[in-house]
Amino acid sequence: MKICTLKSLIVCLSIFCFMLKANAQEVHDVRFFPTKLYLKGGHEVKLFNNYYREKFQSDFQQDFFASFFQVLIGTDRNINWGIDLKYRSAAIADSPEKFLIGFPLSNVSFSEGNSGLNFRRAGLSAIGPRIKYSVESKLGSISILHAVYFPTLPDGEGNQDFGFADWESLQFYNNVFFERNIDDRSNIFFDLGFHFENLGGYLWNEENGYGQLLLPITAIYNFYPNYKSTLYGMLNLSPRIGFSDGGNKVDIIGGAFSQIGLGAKYFITPKFEAELLYTQFFNFGANSSASTFNLGFRYFRN
């Protein structure tokens, strides 16, 4: 299965490389720099789809699909603001009947399921505002992003009909972006995160509450073969601290996950960009393996 996945990745990157060669003589640069802010009248509309698939040696499989619709609007000050919507699908199966069990985006309860699909839960799971601002630095370009997600999926953490799909309480995301050019064709990008998930589930529940803190660190090397295209490699390390309140005491649960990936971006038009990304987790042990498949689209106006 991993061999097939790698072959598919190589084919996708080959197609991108063909497009790069076809546009190699162009000189007008429309590259996107994630630390930059939009001025008044400018905006960005982005759709990013992430499919996470984890497979166990016992054939047990769990899949999570998340689709983020994000809007960011420029102002005449050093700040951008916007809104996020998250659509989520979650599914598990003892003996999966197909490769991606998270599709189609429909609900299948435990009573309707079988070994090929135990359950599937899908729906709009969160909505919330975001703000982004820049910080002056001589080292490189720096910006900071804050986003708050309010849950919208009833019983998202599970009930008698469905298993876990998404958090039922507040999620608070903070990210510091750093970017520095290496030369005319490459740069490095770092994303340092400070994420609280299910915050109210731990702070305000009298018992059986759970919340977690993630500290993701992402490093990306970008290579620009021409003005329309980007090839990149990424490494992500995400330490995690969970807080479980059983009523009598609080248990602290530590852990981490790591992934490595290859991606490509291509400007279909000067203001419309498509992105492909494949990542593989590498610290899950011998009993399971996990990977993500990502497809994104971004329209912007400066």
BELTA-V456577 format. One record per backbone hydrogen bond with DSSP energy under -1.0 kcal/mol. CO is the residue of the C=O (numbers start at 0). NH is the residue of the N-H. Records with the same first field share a line. If there is no record, write none. Layout:
BEGIN
CO->NH + NH
END
This chain:
BEGIN
0->4
1->5
2->6
3->7
4->8
5->9
6->10
7->11
8->12
9->13
10->14
11->15
12->16
13->17
14->18
15->19
16->20
17->21
20->23
22->25
32->35
37->74
38->41
41->73
42->300
43->71
44->298
45->69
46->296
47->67
48->294
49->65
50->292
51->63
52->290
53->61
54->288
55->58
59->55
60->92
61->53
62->90
63->51
64->88
65->49
66->86
67->47
68->84
69->45
70->82
71->43
72->80
76->78
79->131
80->72
81->129
82->70
83->127
84->68
85->124 + 125
86->66
87->122
88->64
89->120
90->62
91->117 + 118
92->60
103->105
107->119
108->112
114->94
115->96
116->113
118->91
119->107
120->89
122->87
124->151
125->85
126->149
127->83
128->147
129->81
130->145
131->79
132->143
140->178
141->134
142->176
143->132
144->174
145->130
146->172
148->170
149->126
152->155
154->157
155->164 + 165
160->109
161->158
169->198
170->148
171->195
172->146
173->193
174->144
175->191
176->142
177->189
178->140
179->187
184->223
185->181 + 182
186->221
187->179
188->219
189->177
190->217
191->175
194->213
195->171
196->211
198->202
199->203
208->244
210->242
211->196
212->240
213->194
215->192
216->236
217->190
218->234
219->188
220->232
221->186
222->230
227->266
229->264
230->222
231->262
232->220
233->260
234->218
235->258
236->216
237->256
238->214
239->254
240->212
241->252
242->210
243->250
244->208
248->245
250->243
252->241
254->239
256->237
257->281
258->235
259->279
260->233
261->277
262->231
263->275
264->229
265->273
268->271
270->299
271->267 + 268
272->297
273->265
274->295
275->263
276->293
277->261
278->291
279->259
286->56
288->54
289->280
290->52
291->278
292->50
293->276
294->48
295->274
296->46
297->272
298->44
300->42
END
